[in-house]
Amino acid sequence: MAAKKSGGGATKQTGNKVSSIASKGLRTGKLSPSEIKSVSASALGQDETKGTRKK
């Protein structure tokens, strides 16, 4: 699992399944809608800044 350090000292991890789906997407450039949702949800769950960002 790929660990990600956040500013608060907590470690956030991406599961093996999500990592393999993301890897497949990078290799082939093709993901199903459910795979896109899974990878997107994982990325948003690891986002350190919640909500919308100011421009």
Secondary structure, 3 states (H helix, E strand, C coil): CEEEECCCCCEEEECHHHHHHHHHHHHHCCCCHHHHHHHHHHHHHCCCCCCCCCC
